[in-house]
Amino acid sequence: MGEKAFSDLKVLDCTQGIAGPYCTKWLADFGAEVIKVEKPGKGDIARRMGPFLGDEPNPEKSGTFFYLNTNKKSITLNLRSETGVNIFKKLVRAADVLTEDFGQGIMSEIGLSYEVLKEVNPRLIVTSVSDFGQTGPYRHYKATNLTLSGLGGTMYTSRPTKEPMNRPVIEGGLQAEYITGLLSFIATVAALISRTRSNKGTQIDISGIESVASTLTMHFGEYSYLGVSKRTNLVAIHGYPNDYYPCKDGWMNITPGIGGAPNIPLLMEMPELQDAPLFAKPSARMAEPEKFDALVLPWLKEQHKWETVKQAQEIRLGFTPVLTPGELLEDEQLRAREFFAKANHPVMGEVTYAGAPAKLSGSRWSPGRPPLLGEHNQEIYGGLGYSKEDLVKLQKQGLI
């Protein structure tokens, strides 16, 4: 295996929470030196987000912070002070990328506008991550995963297949913020590629609402060309059912496939139902989904999901199990690909966490842990010429 993909990059990470740190996580995990700039005494807000090891709230025991900040270094710095800004500019001189999520106008307010940063380092790429972008009438607003999902359009399309007029639902896992972080990473890598030709930096303006809305192209097309949306269009591409059903040990998704529904009676060992309209005609299932459920649900509730899925796939039915987090940890596919990683943390001990979703031939990815708050102050500031005595003074003054 060769060296890591981003081994020569130096990144200043002035983000917190989910989106920005998820962007810089992939830079760090694939070799970049990511220096996380945190507020003295408090640090990233994700340090106060659960789950916590042993259900004990502690800034060094957050599972959320752990996952989002692996392989990074942490320094503390008060950017609301003139001294802090001057120290930061010294760090900028040697950086390739700066990510920030202070919100519209804040960087200019503290004396670190893109114009100022460009003077300090013309090759610097500045990735500004915000909920609504740097322009537009919403630019000063704050948002959460819930509001981004609503304003970005995904919540509207997240409705039960059988009851599309029901109220919208939110997807689990803070998906709006993770999507924003992922697209921030992609845009940053694109800017790095562009810089190899121009030798100039750039500013990237990432909007959470636009990141979410960008995933809805199919729904935009449906509405533009057909005048329908997921709310008014009851059926997915292959016709009802395309839904989740309970079984004996959890849930499974039932998708019959093109013309595959007549095989469901074979799976149920009721071949006499193959020609029944509810199995032979998608229109019949669409018109009376409750009758289809009345036939299938009693049988499904007595079945085990994995056994049923394997039998279904043998007769070309696209059934899939719905896995819990615990089942994911034991899934044979993920284990075979060594997806989950382990790392030792000085406070949390050994931690198992989700590893890289991509494997790069010739570029190493290795597990790692997140930094303790300010763990690398001496290393980073020492490299700028500050002595231990200097750091003690700066700490007493609340600057680091």
Sine and cosine of phi, psi and omega as CSV:
sin_phi,cos_phi,sin_psi,cos_psi,sin_omega,cos_omega
0.00,0.00,0.65,-0.76,0.01,-1.00
-1.00,0.09,-0.16,-0.99,0.03,-1.00
-0.95,0.31,0.19,-0.98,-0.08,-1.00
-0.96,0.29,0.41,-0.91,-0.13,-0.99
-0.86,0.50,-0.59,0.81,-0.08,-1.00
-0.92,-0.40,0.49,0.87,-0.11,-0.99
-0.84,0.54,-0.49,0.87,-0.08,-1.00
-1.00,-0.06,0.06,1.00,-0.07,-1.00
-1.00,-0.04,0.60,-0.80,0.14,-0.99
-0.86,-0.50,0.81,-0.59,-0.12,-0.99
-0.83,-0.56,0.73,-0.69,0.16,-0.99
-0.98,-0.18,0.88,-0.48,-0.08,-1.00
-0.96,-0.27,0.98,-0.21,0.03,-1.00
-0.96,-0.27,0.62,0.78,0.00,-1.00
-0.90,-0.44,0.27,-0.96,0.06,-1.00
-0.53,-0.85,0.12,-0.99,-0.04,-1.00
0.99,0.16,-0.78,-0.63,-0.13,-0.99
-0.95,-0.32,-0.88,0.48,-0.24,-0.97
-0.87,0.49,-0.84,0.54,-0.04,-1.00
-0.88,0.48,-0.76,0.65,0.04,-1.00
-0.88,0.48,-0.50,0.86,0.05,-1.00
-0.93,0.37,-0.59,0.81,0.08,-1.00
-0.87,0.49,-0.79,0.61,-0.08,-1.00
-0.97,0.25,-0.33,0.94,0.07,-1.00
-0.84,0.54,-0.69,0.72,-0.07,-1.00
-0.96,0.29,-0.48,0.88,0.12,-0.99
-0.92,0.40,-0.69,0.72,-0.01,-1.00
-0.93,0.37,-0.70,0.72,-0.06,-1.00
-0.92,0.39,-0.39,0.92,0.07,-1.00
-0.96,-0.28,0.47,0.88,0.28,-0.96
0.94,-0.35,-0.22,0.97,-0.01,-1.00
-0.93,0.36,0.53,-0.85,0.16,-0.99
-0.99,0.10,0.97,-0.23,-0.03,-1.00
-0.97,-0.22,0.90,-0.44,0.00,-1.00
-0.98,-0.19,0.93,-0.37,-0.04,-1.00
-1.00,0.06,0.88,-0.48,-0.04,-1.00
-1.00,-0.10,0.92,-0.38,-0.11,-0.99
-0.89,-0.46,0.41,-0.91,0.01,-1.00
-0.94,0.34,0.77,-0.63,-0.01,-1.00
-0.81,0.58,0.73,-0.69,0.07,-1.00
0.99,0.14,-0.37,0.93,-0.07,-1.00
-0.86,-0.51,-0.74,0.67,0.00,-1.00
0.97,0.26,-0.23,-0.97,-0.01,-1.00
-0.86,0.51,0.67,-0.74,0.03,-1.00
-0.87,0.48,-0.40,0.92,0.02,-1.00
-0.91,0.42,-0.34,0.94,0.07,-1.00
-0.91,0.41,-0.30,0.95,0.01,-1.00
-0.95,-0.30,0.25,0.97,0.04,-1.00
-0.96,-0.28,0.72,-0.70,0.03,-1.00
-0.97,0.25,0.02,-1.00,0.02,1.00
-0.96,0.26,0.48,-0.88,0.03,-1.00
-0.95,-0.31,0.58,-0.81,0.05,-1.00
-0.84,0.54,0.80,-0.60,-0.01,-1.00
0.93,0.38,0.27,0.96,-0.04,-1.00
0.83,0.56,0.55,0.84,-0.01,-1.00
-0.92,-0.39,0.97,-0.23,-0.01,-1.00
-0.83,0.55,0.82,-0.57,-0.07,-1.00
-0.31,-0.95,0.75,-0.66,-0.04,-1.00
-0.87,0.49,-0.28,0.96,0.02,-1.00
-0.96,-0.27,0.20,0.98,-0.01,-1.00
-0.82,-0.57,0.29,0.96,-0.02,-1.00
-0.99,0.15,0.84,-0.55,0.07,-1.00
-0.92,0.39,-0.56,0.83,0.03,-1.00
-0.90,0.44,-0.75,0.66,0.01,-1.00
-0.89,0.45,-0.64,0.77,-0.01,-1.00
-0.82,0.57,-0.81,0.59,-0.09,-1.00
-0.89,0.46,-0.66,0.75,-0.14,-0.99
-0.98,0.18,-0.18,0.98,-0.15,-0.99
-0.75,-0.66,0.43,0.90,0.04,-1.00
-0.89,0.47,0.59,-0.81,0.09,-1.00
0.91,0.41,0.26,0.96,0.06,-1.00
-0.99,-0.13,0.26,-0.97,0.13,-0.99
-0.94,-0.34,0.51,-0.86,-0.03,-1.00
-0.87,-0.49,0.76,-0.65,0.21,-0.98
-0.81,-0.59,0.40,-0.92,0.09,-1.00
-0.95,-0.32,0.65,-0.76,-0.04,-1.00
-0.35,-0.94,0.74,-0.67,0.03,-1.00
-1.00,0.00,0.98,-0.22,-0.03,-1.00
-0.99,0.12,0.03,1.00,0.07,-1.00
-1.00,-0.06,0.28,0.96,0.01,-1.00
-0.80,-0.60,0.47,-0.88,0.01,-1.00
-0.89,0.46,-0.67,0.75,0.01,-1.00
-0.89,0.46,-0.68,0.73,0.02,-1.00
-0.88,0.48,-0.65,0.76,0.02,-1.00
-0.91,0.42,-0.65,0.76,0.01,-1.00
-0.91,0.41,-0.64,0.76,0.06,-1.00
-0.89,0.45,-0.67,0.74,-0.02,-1.00
-0.88,0.48,-0.64,0.77,0.01,-1.00
-0.87,0.48,-0.55,0.83,0.06,-1.00
-0.90,0.43,-0.61,0.79,0.06,-1.00
-0.93,0.37,-0.60,0.80,-0.03,-1.00
-0.89,0.46,-0.57,0.82,-0.07,-1.00
-0.84,0.54,-0.55,0.84,-0.06,-1.00
-0.98,-0.21,0.07,1.00,-0.10,-1.00
-1.00,-0.02,0.46,-0.89,0.13,-0.99
-0.99,-0.11,-0.60,0.80,-0.09,-1.00
-0.70,-0.72,0.63,-0.78,0.18,-0.98
-0.82,-0.58,0.83,-0.56,0.12,-0.99
-0.95,-0.32,0.67,-0.74,0.00,-1.00
-0.57,-0.82,0.48,-0.88,0.03,-1.00
-0.66,-0.75,0.61,0.80,-0.05,-1.00
-0.93,0.36,-0.35,0.94,-0.07,-1.00
0.97,-0.22,0.31,-0.95,-0.12,-0.99
-0.86,0.51,0.80,-0.60,0.11,-0.99
1.00,0.05,-0.24,0.97,-0.09,-1.00
-0.93,0.36,-0.67,0.75,0.00,-1.00
-0.87,0.49,-0.66,0.76,0.05,-1.00
-0.91,0.41,-0.63,0.77,-0.02,-1.00
-0.87,0.49,-0.60,0.80,-0.03,-1.00
-1.00,-0.06,0.10,0.99,0.07,-1.00
1.00,0.03,0.38,0.92,-0.02,-1.00
-0.79,-0.62,0.69,0.73,0.05,-1.00
-0.89,0.45,0.28,-0.96,0.01,-1.00
-0.87,0.50,-0.59,0.81,0.02,-1.00
-0.88,0.48,-0.66,0.75,0.04,-1.00
-0.92,0.40,-0.72,0.70,-0.02,-1.00
-0.89,0.46,-0.60,0.80,0.01,-1.00
-0.91,0.43,-0.55,0.83,0.06,-1.00
-0.93,0.38,-0.62,0.79,0.00,-1.00
-0.94,0.33,-0.67,0.75,-0.06,-1.00
-0.54,-0.84,0.99,-0.10,-0.06,-1.00
-0.88,0.47,-0.32,0.95,-0.04,-1.00
-1.00,-0.07,0.05,1.00,-0.08,-1.00
-0.95,0.30,0.73,-0.69,0.14,-0.99
-0.99,-0.17,0.85,-0.53,-0.01,-1.00
-0.94,-0.33,0.91,-0.42,0.04,-1.00
-0.98,-0.21,0.95,-0.32,-0.02,-1.00
-0.99,-0.15,0.91,-0.41,-0.06,-1.00
-0.96,-0.28,0.84,-0.54,0.03,-1.00
-0.57,-0.82,0.18,-0.98,-0.05,-1.00
-0.93,0.36,-0.62,0.79,-0.11,-0.99
-0.79,-0.62,0.12,0.99,0.01,-1.00
1.00,0.01,0.08,-1.00,-0.08,-1.00
-1.00,0.05,-0.13,0.99,0.00,-1.00
-0.74,-0.67,0.12,-0.99,0.05,-1.00
1.00,-0.09,0.28,-0.96,-0.09,-1.00
-0.92,0.40,-0.33,0.94,-0.01,-1.00
-1.00,-0.09,0.06,1.00,-0.23,-0.97
-0.86,0.50,-0.44,0.90,-0.02,-1.00
-1.00,-0.05,-0.07,1.00,-0.06,-1.00
-0.98,0.21,0.46,-0.89,0.13,-0.99
-0.97,-0.25,0.45,-0.89,-0.02,-1.00
-0.60,-0.80,0.27,-0.96,0.12,-0.99
-0.88,-0.47,0.07,-1.00,0.08,-1.00
-0.82,0.57,-0.63,0.78,-0.02,-1.00
-0.90,0.45,-0.75,0.67,-0.04,-1.00
-0.95,0.32,-0.58,0.81,0.07,-1.00
-0.90,0.43,-0.61,0.79,0.03,-1.00
-0.91,0.41,-0.60,0.80,0.02,-1.00
-0.95,0.30,-0.78,0.62,-0.03,-1.00
-0.95,0.33,-0.46,0.89,0.01,-1.00
-0.99,0.14,-0.15,0.99,0.13,-0.99
0.99,-0.15,-0.25,0.97,-0.08,-1.00
-0.95,0.32,-0.52,0.86,-0.02,-1.00
-0.91,0.42,-0.61,0.79,0.00,-1.00
-0.87,0.49,-0.61,0.79,-0.05,-1.00
-0.99,0.10,-0.16,0.99,-0.03,-1.00
-1.00,-0.02,0.99,0.11,-0.03,-1.00
-0.71,-0.70,0.44,-0.90,0.04,-1.00
-0.86,0.51,0.63,-0.78,-0.01,-1.00
-0.88,0.48,-0.66,0.75,-0.09,-1.00
-0.98,0.17,-0.40,0.92,-0.07,-1.00
-0.78,-0.63,0.92,0.38,-0.13,-0.99
-0.92,0.38,-0.23,0.97,0.02,-1.00
-1.00,0.06,-0.08,1.00,0.06,-1.00
-0.90,0.45,0.27,-0.96,-0.03,-1.00
-0.91,0.41,0.44,-0.90,0.02,-1.00
-0.89,0.46,0.39,-0.92,0.03,-1.00
-0.79,-0.61,0.40,-0.92,-0.01,-1.00
-0.99,-0.13,0.66,-0.75,0.07,-1.00
-0.97,0.24,0.50,-0.87,-0.01,-1.00
-0.97,0.23,0.26,-0.97,0.17,-0.98
1.00,0.10,0.31,0.95,0.03,-1.00
0.80,0.61,0.71,0.70,-0.13,-0.99
-0.88,0.47,-0.58,0.81,-0.03,-1.00
-0.87,0.49,-0.67,0.74,-0.03,-1.00
-0.96,0.28,-0.59,0.80,0.04,-1.00
-0.93,0.37,-0.62,0.79,0.06,-1.00
-0.88,0.48,-0.69,0.72,0.02,-1.00
-0.87,0.49,-0.68,0.73,0.03,-1.00
-0.90,0.44,-0.66,0.75,-0.01,-1.00
-0.91,0.42,-0.69,0.72,0.02,-1.00
-0.93,0.36,-0.49,0.87,0.10,-0.99
-0.90,0.44,-0.66,0.75,0.04,-1.00
-0.89,0.45,-0.72,0.70,-0.02,-1.00
-0.88,0.48,-0.70,0.71,0.00,-1.00
-0.90,0.43,-0.62,0.79,0.01,-1.00
-0.91,0.42,-0.69,0.72,0.03,-1.00
-0.90,0.44,-0.62,0.78,0.04,-1.00
-0.88,0.47,-0.65,0.76,0.02,-1.00
-0.92,0.39,-0.59,0.81,0.05,-1.00
-0.90,0.43,-0.64,0.77,0.04,-1.00
-0.90,0.43,-0.69,0.72,0.00,-1.00
-0.88,0.47,-0.59,0.81,-0.03,-1.00
-0.91,0.41,-0.44,0.90,0.03,-1.00
-0.90,0.44,-0.41,0.91,0.03,-1.00
-1.00,-0.07,-0.65,0.76,-0.11,-0.99
-1.00,-0.05,-0.40,0.92,-0.09,-1.00
0.88,0.48,0.39,0.92,0.01,-1.00
-0.83,-0.56,0.53,-0.85,0.07,-1.00
-0.99,0.16,-0.06,-1.00,0.01,-1.00
-0.34,-0.94,0.23,-0.97,0.12,-0.99
-0.94,-0.35,0.74,-0.67,0.00,-1.00
-0.95,-0.32,0.78,-0.62,-0.02,-1.00
-0.95,-0.31,0.97,-0.23,-0.03,-1.00
-0.98,-0.20,0.78,-0.62,0.01,-1.00
-0.92,-0.38,0.79,-0.61,0.02,-1.00
-0.89,0.45,-0.69,0.72,-0.03,-1.00
-0.90,0.44,-0.61,0.79,0.02,-1.00
-0.96,0.27,-0.54,0.84,0.07,-1.00
-0.88,0.48,-0.69,0.72,0.01,-1.00
-0.92,0.39,-0.74,0.68,-0.04,-1.00
-0.89,0.45,-0.46,0.89,-0.03,-1.00
-0.92,0.39,-0.25,0.97,0.01,-1.00
-1.00,0.04,0.00,1.00,-0.13,-0.99
-0.96,-0.28,0.43,0.90,-0.10,-0.99
-0.86,0.52,-0.60,0.80,0.02,-1.00
-0.89,0.46,-0.65,0.76,-0.03,-1.00
-0.95,0.32,-0.59,0.81,0.09,-1.00
-0.87,0.49,-0.66,0.75,0.01,-1.00
-0.90,0.44,-0.69,0.72,0.03,-1.00
-0.83,0.55,-0.72,0.69,-0.07,-1.00
-0.94,0.33,-0.67,0.74,-0.05,-1.00
-0.92,0.40,-0.67,0.74,-0.13,-0.99
-0.99,-0.11,-0.48,0.88,-0.10,-1.00
-0.90,-0.43,-0.26,0.97,-0.03,-1.00
0.96,0.27,0.36,0.93,0.01,-1.00
-0.80,-0.60,0.26,-0.97,0.07,-1.00
-0.63,-0.78,0.05,-1.00,-0.01,-1.00
-0.86,0.51,-0.43,0.90,-0.01,-1.00
-0.96,0.29,-0.60,0.80,-0.06,-1.00
-0.98,-0.18,-0.26,0.97,0.02,-1.00
-0.99,-0.16,0.98,-0.21,-0.16,-0.99
-0.88,0.47,-0.56,0.83,-0.27,-0.96
-0.93,-0.37,0.61,-0.79,0.10,-0.99
-0.97,0.25,-0.10,-0.99,-0.21,-0.98
-0.86,0.51,-0.54,0.84,-0.05,-1.00
-0.98,-0.22,0.18,0.98,0.02,-1.00
1.00,0.06,0.45,-0.89,0.01,-1.00
-0.88,0.47,0.65,-0.76,0.09,1.00
-1.00,-0.02,0.55,-0.83,0.25,-0.97
-0.63,-0.77,0.96,0.27,-0.22,-0.98
-0.55,-0.84,0.07,-1.00,-0.01,-1.00
-0.96,-0.28,0.73,-0.68,-0.07,-1.00
-0.80,-0.60,0.56,-0.83,0.04,-1.00
-0.97,0.25,0.55,-0.84,0.12,-0.99
-0.71,-0.71,-0.15,-0.99,-0.16,-0.99
-0.90,0.43,-0.55,0.83,-0.08,-1.00
-0.82,-0.57,0.55,0.84,0.06,-1.00
0.60,-0.80,-0.74,-0.67,-0.06,-1.00
-0.69,-0.72,0.42,-0.91,0.12,-0.99
-0.61,-0.79,0.42,-0.91,0.07,-1.00
-0.99,-0.10,0.71,-0.70,0.03,-1.00
-0.93,-0.37,0.92,-0.40,0.12,-0.99
-0.78,-0.62,0.93,-0.36,-0.10,-0.99
-0.95,0.32,-0.37,0.93,-0.06,-1.00
0.99,0.13,0.06,-1.00,-0.04,-1.00
-0.93,0.36,0.94,-0.35,0.03,-1.00
0.95,0.32,0.24,0.97,-0.11,-0.99
-1.00,0.00,-0.22,0.98,-0.09,-1.00
-0.85,0.53,-0.57,0.82,0.04,-1.00
-0.88,0.48,-0.26,0.96,0.06,-1.00
-0.99,0.17,-0.25,0.97,0.01,-1.00
-0.87,0.50,-0.69,0.72,0.07,-1.00
-0.86,0.52,-0.53,0.85,0.06,-1.00
-0.91,0.42,-0.65,0.76,0.05,-1.00
-0.89,0.45,-0.60,0.80,-0.02,-1.00
-0.99,0.14,-0.02,1.00,-0.08,-1.00
0.85,0.52,0.66,0.75,0.06,-1.00
-0.74,-0.67,0.89,0.47,-0.10,-0.99
-0.86,0.51,-0.35,0.94,-0.02,-1.00
-0.91,0.41,-0.25,0.97,-0.01,-1.00
-1.00,-0.04,0.01,1.00,-0.09,-1.00
-0.85,0.53,-0.60,0.80,-0.05,-1.00
-1.00,-0.07,0.03,1.00,0.02,-1.00
-0.91,0.41,0.62,-0.78,-0.06,-1.00
-0.80,0.60,-0.60,0.80,-0.05,-1.00
-0.90,0.43,-0.39,0.92,0.03,-1.00
-0.97,-0.24,-0.47,0.88,-0.08,-1.00
-1.00,0.00,-0.39,0.92,-0.10,-0.99
-0.81,-0.59,0.90,-0.44,0.07,-1.00
-0.83,0.56,-0.59,0.81,-0.02,-1.00
-0.88,0.47,-0.57,0.82,0.02,-1.00
-0.93,0.37,-0.65,0.76,0.03,-1.00
-0.92,0.39,-0.61,0.79,0.01,-1.00
-0.91,0.41,-0.62,0.79,-0.05,-1.00
-0.96,0.27,-0.58,0.82,-0.07,-1.00
-0.70,-0.71,0.91,0.41,-0.04,-1.00
-0.88,0.47,-0.50,0.87,-0.02,-1.00
-0.91,0.41,-0.52,0.85,0.03,-1.00
-0.95,0.32,-0.61,0.79,0.07,-1.00
-0.88,0.47,-0.72,0.70,0.00,-1.00
-0.88,0.47,-0.61,0.79,-0.01,-1.00
-0.89,0.46,-0.49,0.87,0.04,-1.00
-0.99,0.16,-0.63,0.78,-0.17,-0.99
-1.00,-0.02,-0.62,0.78,-0.13,-0.99
-0.86,0.50,-0.72,0.69,-0.01,-1.00
-0.84,0.55,-0.61,0.79,0.02,-1.00
-0.95,0.33,-0.71,0.71,-0.04,-1.00
-0.87,0.50,-0.61,0.79,-0.07,-1.00
-0.91,0.42,-0.22,0.98,0.04,-1.00
-0.98,-0.20,0.05,1.00,-0.08,-1.00
-0.96,-0.27,0.47,-0.88,0.13,-0.99
-1.00,-0.03,0.68,-0.74,-0.21,-0.98
-0.90,0.44,-0.73,0.68,-0.07,-1.00
-0.92,0.39,-0.66,0.75,0.01,-1.00
-0.89,0.46,-0.68,0.73,-0.01,-1.00
-0.93,0.38,-0.66,0.75,0.00,-1.00
-0.88,0.47,-0.69,0.72,-0.01,-1.00
-0.91,0.42,-0.65,0.76,0.05,-1.00
-0.91,0.42,-0.65,0.76,-0.01,-1.00
-0.90,0.44,-0.67,0.74,-0.05,-1.00
-0.93,0.37,-0.44,0.90,0.05,-1.00
-0.92,0.40,-0.43,0.90,0.04,-1.00
-0.93,-0.36,0.46,0.89,0.15,-0.99
0.89,0.45,0.66,0.75,0.15,-0.99
-0.96,-0.29,0.78,-0.62,-0.08,-1.00
-0.99,0.11,0.89,0.45,0.05,-1.00
-1.00,0.01,0.58,-0.81,0.06,-1.00
-0.66,-0.75,0.54,-0.84,0.06,-1.00
-0.98,0.17,0.47,-0.88,0.13,-0.99
-0.98,-0.19,0.90,-0.43,-0.12,-0.99
-1.00,-0.09,0.61,-0.79,0.12,-0.99
-0.99,0.14,0.25,-0.97,0.07,-1.00
-0.82,0.57,-0.63,0.78,0.03,-1.00
-0.91,0.42,-0.62,0.78,0.03,-1.00
-0.94,0.34,-0.54,0.84,0.07,-1.00
-0.86,0.50,-0.65,0.76,-0.01,-1.00
-0.88,0.48,-0.45,0.89,-0.04,-1.00
-0.97,-0.26,0.04,1.00,-0.08,-1.00
-0.89,0.46,0.74,-0.67,-0.11,-0.99
-0.91,0.41,-0.54,0.84,0.02,-1.00
-0.92,0.39,-0.73,0.68,-0.01,-1.00
-0.93,0.38,-0.59,0.81,0.03,-1.00
-0.93,0.37,-0.64,0.77,0.00,-1.00
-0.89,0.45,-0.53,0.84,0.01,-1.00
-1.00,-0.03,0.07,1.00,0.03,-1.00
0.80,0.60,0.73,0.69,-0.06,-1.00
-0.93,0.36,-0.67,0.75,-0.04,-1.00
-0.99,0.12,0.66,-0.75,-0.05,-1.00
-0.89,-0.45,0.28,-0.96,0.06,-1.00
-0.81,-0.58,0.59,-0.81,0.06,-1.00
-0.55,-0.84,0.52,-0.86,0.03,-1.00
-0.99,-0.12,0.75,-0.66,-0.03,-1.00
-0.88,-0.47,0.65,-0.76,-0.06,-1.00
-0.90,0.44,-0.36,0.93,0.02,-1.00
-0.95,-0.31,-0.66,0.75,-0.11,-0.99
-1.00,0.02,-0.26,0.97,-0.07,-1.00
0.98,0.19,-0.50,-0.87,0.00,-1.00
-0.98,0.22,0.77,-0.64,-0.03,-1.00
-0.83,-0.56,0.73,-0.69,0.12,-0.99
-0.99,-0.15,0.75,-0.66,-0.04,-1.00
-0.54,-0.84,0.24,-0.97,-0.02,-1.00
-0.93,0.36,0.76,-0.65,-0.03,-1.00
-1.00,-0.02,-0.46,-0.89,-0.08,-1.00
-0.97,0.24,0.72,-0.70,0.05,-1.00
-0.99,0.15,-0.06,1.00,0.00,-1.00
-0.70,-0.71,0.59,-0.81,0.04,-1.00
-0.90,-0.43,0.85,-0.52,-0.04,-1.00
-0.99,-0.16,0.87,-0.50,0.06,-1.00
-0.90,0.43,0.83,-0.56,0.03,-1.00
1.00,0.09,0.06,1.00,0.03,-1.00
-0.75,-0.66,0.88,-0.48,-0.10,-1.00
-0.97,0.26,0.61,-0.79,0.24,-0.97
-0.84,-0.54,0.71,-0.70,-0.02,-1.00
-0.70,-0.72,0.52,-0.86,0.02,-1.00
-0.93,0.37,0.32,-0.95,0.03,-1.00
-0.25,-0.97,0.09,-1.00,-0.01,-1.00
-0.91,-0.40,0.28,-0.96,0.11,-0.99
-0.99,0.17,0.27,-0.96,0.00,-1.00
-0.99,0.12,0.44,-0.90,0.23,-0.97
-0.95,0.31,0.39,-0.92,-0.04,-1.00
-0.88,0.48,0.88,-0.48,0.02,-1.00
0.95,0.30,0.27,0.96,-0.09,-1.00
-0.85,0.52,-0.49,0.87,-0.12,-0.99
-0.95,-0.32,0.34,0.94,0.03,-1.00
-0.82,0.57,-0.76,0.65,-0.07,-1.00
-0.90,0.43,-0.67,0.75,-0.01,-1.00
-0.90,0.44,-0.76,0.65,-0.10,-1.00
-0.96,0.28,-0.74,0.67,-0.03,-1.00
-0.95,0.32,-0.52,0.85,0.10,-1.00
-0.88,0.47,-0.59,0.81,0.04,-1.00
-0.92,0.39,-0.34,0.94,0.06,-1.00
-1.00,-0.02,-0.02,1.00,0.04,-1.00
0.98,-0.20,0.11,0.99,0.01,-1.00
-1.00,0.08,0.72,-0.70,0.01,-1.00
-1.00,0.08,0.16,-0.99,0.05,-1.00
-0.87,0.49,-0.61,0.79,0.01,-1.00
-0.91,0.42,-0.65,0.76,0.05,-1.00
-0.87,0.50,-0.67,0.74,-0.04,-1.00
-0.92,0.39,-0.60,0.80,0.05,-1.00
-0.88,0.47,-0.69,0.73,0.01,-1.00
-0.90,0.43,-0.71,0.71,0.01,-1.00
-0.88,0.47,-0.60,0.80,0.00,-1.00
-0.93,0.37,-0.67,0.75,0.01,-1.00
-0.89,0.45,-0.53,0.85,0.01,-1.00
-0.99,0.13,-0.01,1.00,0.01,-1.00
0.96,0.26,0.36,0.93,-0.05,-1.00
-1.00,-0.04,-0.41,0.91,0.09,-1.00
-0.71,-0.70,0.00,0.00,0.00,0.00
